[in-house]
Amino acid sequence: MCEVELEEKYRALVQGKTILESTLHANLAEHLNSEIGLGTITSIYTAKEWLRGSFLFQRLQKNPNHYSLGKDDNQTWEERVDDLVLQSVEKLRQTQLIETPADGTRGDELVSTDFGDIMSKLYIRQSTALNKLRRHSDIRFEIKKLDKTADKVFLLIQAVLGGISLNSPEYKSADSQPQLEVFGIFRHVTRIARAIVEVGVFKQLGAQVKYGLELLRCLTAKAWEDRPVVLRQLEQIGEKSIKVLAENGIVSIAQLLNQDALRIETLLNRRPPFGLELLASARELPQHSLTITQVGVTSDAGKSPVEVELSIQCGVDQLSDHQRSKFKKPKGRNEGMTVVLTISSDMELFDYRRIA
């Protein structure tokens, strides 16, 4: 069964009248990365052998004009595909997706890095089911087309931060289990975000540090900071409860803390002392204070920039034992580190420090 306009196309395919061509060359680096991750390719030599045994290599020799791969007149097709392998491997090395082991006995040995593992797994398993996810209203940054592995990773990260249930049947298929894929992504993504921050500090890039820290907070909480899904940091709050609270104007931790325990219990149809316990749990999230005082101003009648001395005091409010929630603290919550970032309005970095 098919559409009428496609009938002839499929009939020709069945009867062997259609000449098929390869598209492997269009995404060769991604395919090589996947094969290295699977262990099919372990060296430059096996990569060359793999490509020479491909359908692409067969079609190159029979219909070279279709591919326009720029073979020199004095080159054989074997030499040209070897060049393609070397170019793709170098591209993967430069993007830190593969590497040669430091203790490797062969100089051409190839293995995947952690980043390469993420990319190869996603490239193998993702399917067109992600196109439905791409059009979801809670996807914050539009992705027009899912061409690259990076697009798929970006989409899945947004889905998690937006609180989209990836267990929904509409996003799953026989070869696509996005809920499982995000586990692999989030094993590494916070570490990558920390690296972005550290590089920004080293290079004195205020904007990179600021936005890197904002991203790191969202990735750690697995929620956008300015969306109702931020409430799921509280272990007692599930998807349905978040929706009910949002419908009643409670979309942030601060707004939740301003509520009466009885109102919370009424909205969520829960019995006392649930409201009090939920508020106690919310108070256990770090509550920071900041005080800035001008100590003095130095000026020399416009001959040099004005110098302003400031006293900056920051702290974390501590809860007493009786204020603490009886609920179990979520795994992975770490309140032992505070980051203080000082930048100007034009993102010039003045100071960055971590306080335990």
C-alpha positions as CSV (number, residue, x, y, z in Angstrom):
1,M,0.0,0.0,0.0
2,C,1.4,3.4,-1.0
3,E,0.3,6.7,-2.4
4,V,-0.6,6.6,-6.1
5,E,2.2,9.0,-7.2
6,L,4.8,6.7,-5.6
7,E,3.5,3.5,-7.1
8,E,5.8,3.5,-10.1
9,K,8.8,4.3,-8.0
10,Y,8.3,1.3,-5.8
11,R,7.3,-0.9,-8.7
12,A,10.6,-0.1,-10.4
13,L,12.5,-0.8,-7.2
14,V,10.9,-4.2,-6.8
15,Q,11.6,-5.1,-10.4
16,G,15.3,-4.0,-10.1
17,K,15.0,-1.2,-12.7
18,T,16.1,1.6,-10.4
19,I,19.8,2.4,-10.0
20,L,20.7,3.1,-6.4
21,E,23.5,5.4,-5.3
22,S,25.3,5.8,-2.0
23,T,25.1,8.8,0.3
24,L,27.8,7.6,2.7
25,H,30.2,10.3,1.5
26,A,27.9,13.0,2.7
27,N,28.3,12.0,6.4
28,L,31.4,9.9,6.3
29,A,33.0,11.3,9.5
30,E,29.8,10.5,11.5
31,H,29.7,6.9,10.1
32,L,33.4,6.4,10.9
33,N,32.8,7.7,14.4
34,S,30.0,5.2,14.9
35,E,32.1,2.3,13.6
36,I,35.0,3.2,15.9
37,G,32.6,3.4,18.8
38,L,31.3,-0.1,18.0
39,G,34.8,-1.5,17.6
40,T,34.4,-2.4,13.9
41,I,37.1,0.1,13.0
42,T,40.2,0.1,15.3
43,S,42.9,1.8,13.2
44,I,43.5,3.8,10.1
45,Y,44.2,0.6,8.2
46,T,40.9,-1.0,9.1
47,A,39.1,2.3,8.4
48,K,40.5,2.2,4.8
49,E,39.5,-1.4,4.4
50,W,36.0,-0.7,5.7
51,L,35.4,2.0,3.2
52,R,36.9,0.0,0.3
53,G,34.3,-2.7,1.1
54,S,31.4,-0.3,1.1
55,F,28.6,0.2,-1.4
56,L,30.0,3.7,-2.0
57,F,33.3,2.3,-3.2
58,Q,31.5,0.1,-5.7
59,R,29.3,2.9,-7.1
60,L,32.3,5.3,-7.3
61,Q,34.0,3.1,-9.8
62,K,30.8,2.5,-11.9
63,N,29.3,6.0,-11.8
64,P,32.1,8.5,-10.7
65,N,30.4,11.6,-12.2
66,H,27.5,11.2,-9.7
67,Y,29.8,11.8,-6.7
68,S,32.2,14.6,-7.8
69,L,34.8,13.7,-5.2
70,G,37.6,15.4,-7.1
71,K,39.9,12.4,-8.0
72,D,43.1,13.5,-9.7
73,D,43.9,12.0,-13.0
74,N,47.0,10.3,-11.6
75,Q,45.0,8.9,-8.6
76,T,43.3,5.5,-8.4
77,W,39.9,5.3,-6.6
78,E,41.6,3.3,-3.8
79,E,44.0,6.2,-3.2
80,R,41.1,8.7,-3.3
81,V,38.9,6.9,-0.8
82,D,42.0,6.5,1.4
83,D,42.4,10.3,1.3
84,L,38.7,10.6,2.4
85,V,39.3,8.4,5.4
86,L,42.4,10.4,6.5
87,Q,40.5,13.7,6.1
88,S,37.5,12.4,8.1
89,V,39.7,10.9,10.9
90,E,41.6,14.2,11.2
91,K,38.2,16.0,11.5
92,L,37.2,13.6,14.3
93,R,40.5,14.1,16.1
94,Q,40.2,17.9,15.9
95,T,36.7,17.8,17.4
96,Q,38.0,15.4,20.2
97,L,35.6,12.6,19.2
98,I,38.4,10.0,18.7
99,E,42.0,9.7,19.8
100,T,45.0,7.4,19.6
101,P,45.7,5.8,23.0
102,A,48.8,7.0,24.7
103,D,49.8,3.4,25.6
104,G,48.9,2.1,22.1
105,T,51.3,-0.3,20.5
106,R,50.3,0.9,17.0
107,G,50.6,4.5,15.9
108,D,47.4,4.3,13.8
109,E,45.2,2.9,16.5
110,L,41.8,4.7,17.0
111,V,39.4,4.7,19.9
112,S,36.4,6.8,20.8
113,T,36.6,9.5,23.5
114,D,33.7,10.1,26.0
115,F,32.3,12.7,23.6
116,G,32.6,10.3,20.6
117,D,30.7,7.6,22.5
118,I,27.8,10.1,23.1
119,M,27.7,11.1,19.5
120,S,28.0,7.6,18.1
121,K,25.2,6.2,20.3
122,L,22.9,9.0,19.4
123,Y,23.7,8.7,15.7
124,I,22.9,5.0,15.7
125,R,19.7,5.0,17.7
126,Q,17.9,8.2,16.9
127,S,15.0,8.1,14.4
128,T,12.5,10.3,12.8
129,A,10.4,10.1,15.9
130,L,12.5,13.0,17.1
131,N,10.8,15.2,14.6
132,K,7.6,15.1,16.7
133,L,9.7,16.2,19.7
134,R,11.3,19.0,17.7
135,R,7.8,20.6,17.2
136,H,6.9,20.4,20.9
137,S,5.8,23.7,22.5
138,D,8.3,23.3,25.4
139,I,11.3,23.1,23.1
140,R,12.7,26.6,23.8
141,F,15.2,27.0,20.9
142,E,13.8,26.0,17.5
143,I,15.7,23.4,15.5
144,K,14.6,23.6,11.9
145,K,16.1,20.4,10.8
146,L,17.7,17.4,12.5
147,D,20.7,16.9,10.2
148,K,23.6,16.4,12.6
149,T,24.2,14.5,15.8
150,A,24.7,17.8,17.6
151,D,21.1,18.8,16.6
152,K,19.8,15.6,18.2
153,V,21.8,16.1,21.4
154,F,20.7,19.7,21.6
155,L,17.0,18.6,21.2
156,L,17.2,16.0,23.9
157,I,18.8,18.3,26.4
158,Q,16.1,20.9,25.7
159,A,13.4,18.2,26.2
160,V,14.8,17.3,29.7
161,L,15.2,21.0,30.7
162,G,11.6,21.7,29.5
163,G,10.2,18.8,31.5
164,I,9.0,16.9,28.4
165,S,8.2,13.2,29.2
166,L,10.4,11.2,26.9
167,N,8.7,8.0,28.1
168,S,5.7,9.0,26.0
169,P,5.0,6.4,23.2
170,E,4.9,9.1,20.5
171,Y,8.7,9.7,21.0
172,K,9.7,6.0,21.1
173,S,10.1,3.5,18.4
174,A,11.8,0.2,17.9
175,D,15.2,1.9,17.2
176,S,14.7,5.0,19.3
177,Q,14.6,5.2,23.1
178,P,15.2,8.8,23.9
179,Q,14.7,8.4,27.7
180,L,17.7,6.0,27.7
181,E,19.8,8.2,25.5
182,V,19.6,11.2,27.8
183,F,21.2,9.1,30.6
184,G,24.3,8.9,28.4
185,I,24.2,12.6,27.6
186,F,23.8,13.8,31.2
187,R,26.6,11.6,32.4
188,H,28.9,14.0,30.6
189,V,27.1,17.2,29.8
190,T,27.6,18.9,33.3
191,R,31.3,18.1,33.1
192,I,31.4,19.7,29.6
193,A,29.6,22.8,31.0
194,R,32.1,23.1,33.8
195,A,34.9,23.0,31.3
196,I,33.2,25.8,29.4
197,V,33.3,27.9,32.6
198,E,36.9,27.0,33.4
199,V,38.1,27.9,29.9
200,G,36.2,31.2,30.2
201,V,37.9,32.0,33.5
202,F,41.3,31.2,32.1
203,K,40.7,33.4,29.0
204,Q,39.0,36.1,31.1
205,L,35.8,35.9,29.0
206,G,33.1,37.3,31.3
207,A,30.2,36.4,29.0
208,Q,31.3,32.8,28.6
209,V,31.7,32.4,32.3
210,K,28.3,34.0,33.1
211,Y,26.3,32.0,30.5
212,G,28.3,28.9,31.2
213,L,27.3,29.1,34.9
214,E,23.7,29.7,34.0
215,L,23.8,26.7,31.8
216,L,25.5,24.6,34.4
217,R,22.8,25.4,37.0
218,C,20.1,24.4,34.6
219,L,21.8,21.1,33.6
220,T,22.5,20.2,37.2
221,A,18.8,20.9,38.2
222,K,17.6,19.4,34.8
223,A,15.2,22.3,34.5
224,W,15.1,25.8,33.0
225,E,15.3,28.3,35.8
226,D,12.4,30.5,34.6
227,R,10.0,27.7,33.8
228,P,7.6,25.8,36.2
229,V,9.6,22.6,35.7
230,V,12.2,24.2,38.1
231,L,9.8,22.9,40.9
232,R,10.8,19.3,40.2
233,Q,14.0,19.9,42.2
234,L,11.7,19.1,45.1
235,E,11.4,15.3,45.3
236,Q,7.7,15.4,46.4
237,I,6.7,17.3,43.2
238,G,5.8,15.3,40.1
239,E,4.7,16.3,36.6
240,K,1.0,16.5,37.4
241,S,1.7,18.6,40.6
242,I,3.9,21.0,38.6
243,K,1.1,21.4,36.1
244,V,-1.5,22.1,38.8
245,L,0.7,24.6,40.6
246,A,1.5,26.4,37.3
247,E,-2.2,26.7,36.4
248,N,-2.6,28.5,39.8
249,G,0.3,30.9,39.3
250,I,3.0,29.1,41.2
251,V,5.9,28.7,38.8
252,S,9.0,29.2,40.9
253,I,10.6,28.2,44.2
254,A,10.2,31.8,45.5
255,Q,6.4,31.8,44.7
256,L,6.0,28.4,46.3
257,L,7.7,29.7,49.5
258,N,5.1,32.5,49.6
259,Q,2.2,30.0,49.8
260,D,0.3,28.8,52.8
261,A,0.7,25.1,53.5
262,L,-3.1,24.6,53.6
263,R,-3.5,26.1,50.1
264,I,-0.7,23.8,48.7
265,E,-2.5,20.8,50.2
266,T,-5.8,21.9,48.7
267,L,-4.4,22.5,45.2
268,L,-2.6,19.2,45.2
269,N,-5.3,17.2,47.0
270,R,-2.8,16.1,49.7
271,R,-3.3,15.6,53.5
272,P,-1.4,17.5,56.2
273,P,1.4,17.9,57.0
274,F,2.4,17.6,53.3
275,G,2.2,21.4,52.8
276,L,4.5,22.1,55.7
277,E,7.0,19.4,54.6
278,L,7.0,20.6,51.1
279,L,7.8,24.2,52.2
280,A,10.5,22.9,54.5
281,S,12.0,21.0,51.6
282,A,12.0,24.1,49.4
283,R,13.7,26.1,52.2
284,E,16.6,23.6,52.1
285,L,17.6,24.8,48.7
286,P,20.5,27.3,49.1
287,Q,19.2,30.8,49.9
288,H,21.9,33.3,49.2
289,S,22.2,36.8,50.5
290,L,24.3,39.7,48.9
291,T,25.2,43.1,50.4
292,I,27.2,45.7,48.5
293,T,28.5,48.8,50.2
294,Q,30.5,51.7,48.7
295,V,33.5,52.2,50.9
296,G,35.1,55.1,49.0
297,V,35.6,57.0,45.8
298,T,39.0,58.3,44.4
299,S,39.1,60.9,41.6
300,D,41.8,63.1,40.2
301,A,39.7,65.7,38.3
302,G,39.3,63.5,35.2
303,K,42.9,62.8,34.6
304,S,42.3,59.1,35.1
305,P,39.3,56.8,35.6
306,V,37.4,57.1,38.9
307,E,38.3,54.4,41.3
308,V,35.4,53.0,43.5
309,E,36.1,50.8,46.4
310,L,33.3,48.4,47.3
311,S,32.7,46.0,50.2
312,I,30.9,42.9,49.0
313,Q,29.4,40.4,51.5
314,C,27.7,37.2,50.4
315,G,26.4,34.3,52.4
316,V,24.1,31.3,52.6
317,D,21.3,31.2,55.1
318,Q,21.5,28.2,57.4
319,L,18.4,26.3,58.6
320,S,18.0,25.0,62.1
321,D,17.4,21.3,62.7
322,H,13.6,21.8,63.3
323,Q,13.2,23.7,60.0
324,R,14.6,20.9,57.9
325,S,12.4,18.6,55.9
326,K,11.9,15.0,56.9
327,F,11.9,14.0,53.2
328,K,15.0,12.3,51.9
329,K,17.3,14.7,50.1
330,P,17.5,14.0,46.3
331,K,20.7,12.3,45.2
332,G,23.3,14.5,43.6
333,R,22.2,17.7,45.4
334,N,25.4,19.4,46.6
335,E,25.2,22.6,48.6
336,G,28.9,22.7,49.5
337,M,30.0,25.2,46.9
338,T,29.1,28.8,46.1
339,V,30.4,30.6,43.1
340,V,30.9,34.4,43.2
341,L,31.2,36.0,39.8
342,T,31.9,39.8,39.4
343,I,31.5,41.3,35.9
344,S,30.7,44.6,34.4
345,S,27.6,45.5,32.3
346,D,29.7,44.9,29.2
347,M,30.8,41.5,30.4
348,E,34.3,42.4,31.5
349,L,35.4,39.8,34.1
350,F,36.6,41.3,37.4
351,D,36.6,38.4,39.8
352,Y,35.6,34.7,39.9
353,R,35.9,32.6,43.0
354,R,34.5,29.4,44.5
355,I,33.7,29.3,48.2
356,A,33.1,26.0,50.0
